[in-house]
Amino acid sequence: MNKTANPSFKGLRPASARASRAARAGSKKADTRCELILRRALWRLGCRFRVDVKSLPGRPDLVFTKAKVAIFCDGDFWHGKDWPNRRARLARGNNPEYWIGKIQRNMERDLAVSAELRNRGFIVLRFWESEIRKGLDAVCELILQILDSMGHRKETWNGPKADRAESPEELPARASDP
């Protein structure tokens, strides 16, 4: 990966304080809608995983620790899906230098995080939020195929009583929770 200078946001500001608040409020770091949809679907299929693992680079959304599979649910806007078209639209909008630089940096960070996880022996899967919403079955099937090929379909699963939980809603939201 070519090393590029990080964009500087010094002197660049969101279009307004209201726009900044709206953008921050609308972009959750964890437990996003598409992440919850994927987690619930995989749970119903018998998969057990860790959530938002802080000890790994990039804090993957889902991690199958024994299989060493890290999964990210990337938001279409923030991670630059269809980047040439999105960039052109942003260039015509308010404060284009700020938004283009911000999303480009997110994409660069995604590449660096994926490379670091691969260096640690992980298989890295990244899915667009629209891909999860429109093709959940296909996304789950791909994940199951990878886990099955590694012999790790059900991570440490001995039935609901072993975990004292019947569904993902009953589990702690974070892997680090007691």
C-alpha positions as CSV (number, residue, x, y, z in Angstrom):
1,M,0.0,0.0,0.0
2,N,1.4,3.4,-0.9
3,K,1.8,5.7,2.0
4,T,-0.1,8.9,1.4
5,A,-0.2,11.9,3.6
6,N,-3.2,12.0,6.0
7,P,-5.5,14.7,5.0
8,S,-5.5,17.6,7.3
9,F,-8.9,18.9,8.5
10,K,-7.3,21.9,10.0
11,G,-9.1,25.0,8.9
12,L,-11.9,22.8,7.4
13,R,-15.2,22.8,9.1
14,P,-18.6,21.2,8.6
15,A,-21.1,23.4,6.8
16,S,-22.7,24.3,10.1
17,A,-22.7,23.3,13.8
18,R,-26.2,21.8,13.1
19,A,-24.9,19.8,10.2
20,S,-22.0,18.5,12.3
21,R,-24.3,17.4,15.1
22,A,-26.6,15.7,12.7
23,A,-23.7,13.8,11.1
24,R,-22.3,12.7,14.4
25,A,-25.7,11.7,15.7
26,G,-26.5,9.7,12.6
27,S,-23.3,7.7,12.5
28,K,-23.1,5.2,15.3
29,K,-19.8,3.4,15.9
30,A,-21.3,0.2,17.1
31,D,-24.7,-1.6,17.0
32,T,-25.7,-0.1,13.7
33,R,-28.9,-1.3,12.1
34,C,-27.0,-3.4,9.4
35,E,-24.7,-4.9,12.1
36,L,-27.7,-5.9,14.2
37,I,-29.4,-7.5,11.3
38,L,-26.3,-9.5,10.4
39,R,-25.7,-10.5,14.1
40,R,-29.3,-11.7,14.6
41,A,-29.3,-13.7,11.3
42,L,-26.0,-15.4,12.2
43,W,-27.2,-16.1,15.7
44,R,-30.3,-17.8,14.4
45,L,-28.0,-20.0,12.2
46,G,-26.1,-21.1,15.3
47,C,-23.0,-19.0,15.0
48,R,-21.4,-17.6,18.1
49,F,-19.0,-14.7,17.9
50,R,-17.5,-11.7,19.7
51,V,-18.8,-8.2,19.1
52,D,-16.8,-5.0,18.7
53,V,-13.5,-6.5,19.9
54,K,-11.5,-3.5,21.1
55,S,-8.2,-5.5,21.3
56,L,-8.1,-5.9,17.5
57,P,-7.2,-3.2,15.0
58,G,-10.2,-1.4,13.7
59,R,-12.5,-2.9,16.3
60,P,-14.2,-5.4,14.0
61,D,-18.0,-5.6,14.3
62,L,-18.0,-9.4,14.6
63,V,-15.1,-11.7,15.3
64,F,-14.9,-15.5,15.2
65,T,-11.9,-15.8,17.5
66,K,-11.0,-19.5,17.0
67,A,-11.5,-19.3,13.2
68,K,-9.7,-15.9,13.1
69,V,-12.4,-14.3,11.0
70,A,-13.0,-10.6,11.4
71,I,-16.2,-9.0,9.9
72,F,-16.9,-5.4,9.2
73,C,-20.3,-3.9,8.3
74,D,-19.2,-0.8,6.5
75,G,-21.7,2.1,6.0
76,D,-22.1,3.0,2.3
77,F,-21.5,6.8,2.9
78,W,-18.8,6.8,5.5
79,H,-16.7,4.1,3.8
80,G,-17.0,5.3,0.2
81,K,-19.2,2.8,-1.6
82,D,-19.3,3.7,-5.3
83,W,-16.6,6.3,-4.6
84,P,-16.2,7.9,-8.0
85,N,-19.9,8.8,-8.2
86,R,-20.1,9.7,-4.5
87,R,-17.0,11.9,-4.8
88,A,-18.5,13.7,-7.8
89,R,-21.7,14.4,-5.8
90,L,-19.8,15.6,-2.7
91,A,-17.6,17.9,-4.9
92,R,-20.8,19.7,-5.9
93,G,-22.1,19.9,-2.3
94,N,-21.3,22.0,0.7
95,N,-17.8,21.9,2.1
96,P,-16.5,19.4,-0.4
97,E,-12.8,19.4,0.8
98,Y,-13.9,18.4,4.3
99,W,-16.2,15.5,3.3
100,I,-14.0,14.2,0.5
101,G,-10.9,14.2,2.7
102,K,-12.8,12.6,5.6
103,I,-14.2,9.7,3.5
104,Q,-10.9,9.2,1.7
105,R,-9.2,8.9,5.1
106,N,-11.8,6.3,6.2
107,M,-11.1,4.3,3.1
108,E,-7.3,4.4,3.6
109,R,-7.8,3.4,7.3
110,D,-10.0,0.5,6.2
111,L,-7.2,-0.8,3.9
112,A,-4.6,-0.4,6.6
113,V,-6.8,-2.2,9.3
114,S,-7.5,-5.1,6.9
115,A,-3.8,-5.5,6.1
116,E,-2.9,-5.5,9.8
117,L,-5.5,-8.1,10.6
118,R,-4.4,-10.3,7.7
119,N,-0.8,-9.9,9.0
120,R,-2.1,-11.3,12.3
121,G,-3.6,-14.3,10.5
122,F,-7.2,-13.2,10.2
123,I,-9.5,-13.6,7.3
124,V,-11.1,-10.2,6.9
125,L,-14.6,-9.8,5.4
126,R,-16.1,-6.4,4.7
127,F,-19.7,-6.0,3.7
128,W,-21.5,-2.8,2.6
129,E,-24.6,-1.9,4.6
130,S,-26.7,-2.0,1.4
131,E,-25.3,-5.5,0.7
132,I,-26.4,-6.7,4.1
133,R,-29.8,-5.2,3.8
134,K,-30.5,-6.4,0.2
135,G,-28.7,-9.7,0.3
136,L,-28.6,-10.9,3.9
137,D,-28.9,-14.6,2.9
138,A,-26.0,-14.4,0.5
139,V,-23.8,-12.6,3.1
140,C,-24.7,-15.2,5.7
141,E,-24.0,-18.1,3.3
142,L,-20.6,-16.7,2.4
143,I,-19.7,-16.4,6.1
144,L,-21.0,-19.9,6.8
145,Q,-19.0,-21.3,3.9
146,I,-15.8,-19.8,5.3
147,L,-16.5,-21.0,8.8
148,D,-17.4,-24.5,7.6
149,S,-14.3,-24.7,5.5
150,M,-12.2,-24.0,8.6
151,G,-14.2,-26.4,10.8
152,H,-15.5,-23.5,13.1
153,R,-19.1,-23.1,12.3
154,K,-20.3,-22.9,15.9
155,E,-17.8,-21.1,18.1
156,T,-18.0,-22.6,21.6
157,W,-21.7,-23.3,21.5
158,N,-23.1,-25.9,23.8
159,G,-26.8,-24.8,23.8
160,P,-28.6,-21.9,25.2
161,K,-28.2,-22.9,28.9
162,A,-24.4,-22.9,28.6
163,D,-24.5,-19.2,27.7
164,R,-27.5,-18.5,29.9
165,A,-29.0,-16.7,26.9
166,E,-31.7,-17.6,24.4
167,S,-31.0,-14.8,21.9
168,P,-28.5,-12.1,21.1
169,E,-30.7,-9.5,22.7
170,E,-30.1,-11.2,26.1
171,L,-26.3,-11.2,25.7
172,P,-24.0,-8.3,26.8
173,A,-23.6,-5.8,23.9
174,R,-19.8,-6.0,24.1
175,A,-17.3,-8.7,24.3
176,S,-15.6,-6.9,27.2
177,D,-18.8,-6.8,29.3
178,P,-18.9,-9.2,32.3
